[in-house]
Amino acid sequence: MRKFKLGIILFLFFLFFSANPGWTEESAEEWFERGIKNIETENYKEAVYSFKKTIDLHPNHIPSYNNLGYLYNIMGKWDEAIETYKKALAVNPNDVRTNHDLGFSLYKKGALDEAIAQCKKAIALDSEFAPPYYISGVIYLEKKMFKEAVPVFKKALEITPDYPAAHRNLGQAYKELGKNISGADHYYQAGILYLKENNREEALIVYENILDCSKEIAGVFLKKLYPDEEAPTPTTLLPLKKKNQWHTLIAKMNIRKDHSTDSKIIGQLDKDTKFEIIREAPNNTPLYSWYLIRTKSGFSGWLCGVHKGIIKYEIVAERNASSFSIP
């Protein structure tokens, strides 16, 4: 009889335990917080799991859908991102951020017309939200619809005037339309903003674009690039042919902050690392040549590409990358 009563107690406890999921698993809020922490530590796989658990427990939680879509985007899983954003819009079709993010995912997948339509929906919901204007402009550049790109980039800059990539892309749109002075002006503004961010690599690329549009404006910007020293002449800048090529290292090499062996080492690249050369150091010789380089992952710095007359890299292929910037 005693064993029978004990069995009843255990059975009732099991029923109570099963009926109270808070006893057996974390709450939706706890899973969401865990997902945020996993994003901060770049533990994306666990973050995906955490937000999926949040949605299981709270199916209408828009922030979890948006974070999950964001994770899929940075993981390059465009189909999963699109599906996630569509589920979020089924809950709240008027969320401007979700509409824009869906447009971005469609753009990355290559569904350009659908992406434009989605960005227009976001703009209709909030005409003072800059990102969908910007993405629309990038898509128009890719489709070579330069006239259409100009007004959306201009609107993006009305809302966020200190966005260098928007100035840079608007400069390209004007240049493609043959409006070189307007193009140079916006390239120049992009370059000044990049210099304020201490991003000399992008500023140097912008300089080359300015030079294509206006030598006079390029000369003014060159003085901004070298305010405390004699500016190099355009002949010391990197030839176009070399600039448009990818290279690969034939040995492991240190990358330094400046073009000198006394400069601080900021990283090390392995053999076979692919990179592009942005510009040459002004005092290069056949025995020692330094190059400001950028890898495909975005890391940049100075490389001693020719050491004691020995070339430390080889050409891979012509670069076929888009010249406009995306966020």
ChimeraX attribute file (.defattr): number of C-alpha atoms within 10 A of each C-alpha:
attribute: neighborCount
match mode: 1-to-1
recipient: residues
	/A:1	6
	/A:2	7
	/A:3	8
	/A:4	8
	/A:5	10
	/A:6	11
	/A:7	12
	/A:8	12
	/A:9	12
	/A:10	11
	/A:11	12
	/A:12	12
	/A:13	12
	/A:14	11
	/A:15	11
	/A:16	12
	/A:17	13
	/A:18	12
	/A:19	11
	/A:20	10
	/A:21	11
	/A:22	11
	/A:23	11
	/A:24	10
	/A:25	10
	/A:26	14
	/A:27	15
	/A:28	22
	/A:29	13
	/A:30	14
	/A:31	22
	/A:32	23
	/A:33	15
	/A:34	18
	/A:35	27
	/A:36	20
	/A:37	16
	/A:38	18
	/A:39	18
	/A:40	11
	/A:41	10
	/A:42	12
	/A:43	13
	/A:44	20
	/A:45	14
	/A:46	15
	/A:47	25
	/A:48	22
	/A:49	15
	/A:50	24
	/A:51	29
	/A:52	20
	/A:53	20
	/A:54	26
	/A:55	19
	/A:56	12
	/A:57	15
	/A:58	15
	/A:59	16
	/A:60	16
	/A:61	18
	/A:62	19
	/A:63	15
	/A:64	26
	/A:65	25
	/A:66	22
	/A:67	21
	/A:68	24
	/A:69	29
	/A:70	22
	/A:71	21
	/A:72	21
	/A:73	21
	/A:74	11
	/A:75	13
	/A:76	14
	/A:77	16
	/A:78	22
	/A:79	15
	/A:80	17
	/A:81	28
	/A:82	21
	/A:83	15
	/A:84	22
	/A:85	26
	/A:86	18
	/A:87	17
	/A:88	24
	/A:89	19
	/A:90	11
	/A:91	14
	/A:92	15
	/A:93	14
	/A:94	15
	/A:95	15
	/A:96	21
	/A:97	17
	/A:98	24
	/A:99	26
	/A:100	26
	/A:101	25
	/A:102	30
	/A:103	29
	/A:104	27
	/A:105	26
	/A:106	22
	/A:107	22
	/A:108	17
	/A:109	17
	/A:110	13
	/A:111	14
	/A:112	20
	/A:113	16
	/A:114	14
	/A:115	26
	/A:116	23
	/A:117	14
	/A:118	23
	/A:119	27
	/A:120	19
	/A:121	19
	/A:122	26
	/A:123	19
	/A:124	13
	/A:125	16
	/A:126	15
	/A:127	15
	/A:128	15
	/A:129	19
	/A:130	20
	/A:131	21
	/A:132	30
	/A:133	27
	/A:134	25
	/A:135	27
	/A:136	27
	/A:137	31
	/A:138	26
	/A:139	25
	/A:140	21
	/A:141	23
	/A:142	15
	/A:143	13
	/A:144	13
	/A:145	16
	/A:146	21
	/A:147	15
	/A:148	16
	/A:149	26
	/A:150	20
	/A:151	14
	/A:152	22
	/A:153	27
	/A:154	18
	/A:155	19
	/A:156	23
	/A:157	20
	/A:158	12
	/A:159	15
	/A:160	15
	/A:161	13
	/A:162	15
	/A:163	15
	/A:164	24
	/A:165	24
	/A:166	31
	/A:167	27
	/A:168	26
	/A:169	26
	/A:170	32
	/A:171	31
	/A:172	28
	/A:173	29
	/A:174	23
	/A:175	21
	/A:176	16
	/A:177	14
	/A:178	12
	/A:179	14
	/A:180	19
	/A:181	17
	/A:182	18
	/A:183	26
	/A:184	30
	/A:185	21
	/A:186	25
	/A:187	35
	/A:188	25
	/A:189	22
	/A:190	26
	/A:191	29
	/A:192	21
	/A:193	19
	/A:194	21
	/A:195	17
	/A:196	11
	/A:197	11
	/A:198	11
	/A:199	13
	/A:200	15
	/A:201	18
	/A:202	17
	/A:203	26
	/A:204	21
	/A:205	15
	/A:206	25
	/A:207	23
	/A:208	18
	/A:209	20
	/A:210	30
	/A:211	18
	/A:212	14
	/A:213	24
	/A:214	16
	/A:215	15
	/A:216	13
	/A:217	17
	/A:218	23
	/A:219	17
	/A:220	11
	/A:221	23
	/A:222	21
	/A:223	14
	/A:224	15
	/A:225	19
	/A:226	11
	/A:227	10
	/A:228	8
	/A:229	8
	/A:230	9
	/A:231	15
	/A:232	15
	/A:233	10
	/A:234	14
	/A:235	8
	/A:236	14
	/A:237	16
	/A:238	19
	/A:239	13
	/A:240	11
	/A:241	9
	/A:242	16
	/A:243	18
	/A:244	17
	/A:245	16
	/A:246	20
	/A:247	22
	/A:248	19
	/A:249	20
	/A:250	14
	/A:251	13
	/A:252	13
	/A:253	18
	/A:254	17
	/A:255	24
	/A:256	21
	/A:257	17
	/A:258	18
	/A:259	22
	/A:260	14
	/A:261	14
	/A:262	9
	/A:263	12
	/A:264	13
	/A:265	15
	/A:266	14
	/A:267	14
	/A:268	12
	/A:269	17
	/A:270	13
	/A:271	14
	/A:272	15
	/A:273	17
	/A:274	20
	/A:275	23
	/A:276	22
	/A:277	22
	/A:278	24
	/A:279	21
	/A:280	21
	/A:281	20
	/A:282	17
	/A:283	11
	/A:284	15
	/A:285	13
	/A:286	11
	/A:287	12
	/A:288	15
	/A:289	21
	/A:290	22
	/A:291	23
	/A:292	24
	/A:293	23
	/A:294	19
	/A:295	17
	/A:296	11
	/A:297	9
	/A:298	8
	/A:299	13
	/A:300	21
	/A:301	20
	/A:302	27
	/A:303	27
	/A:304	23
	/A:305	22
	/A:306	18
	/A:307	14
	/A:308	11
	/A:309	12
	/A:310	12
	/A:311	16
	/A:312	17
	/A:313	20
	/A:314	14
	/A:315	14
	/A:316	15
	/A:317	11
	/A:318	13
	/A:319	14
	/A:320	9
	/A:321	7
	/A:322	9
	/A:323	11
	/A:324	18
	/A:325	13
	/A:326	13
	/A:327	8
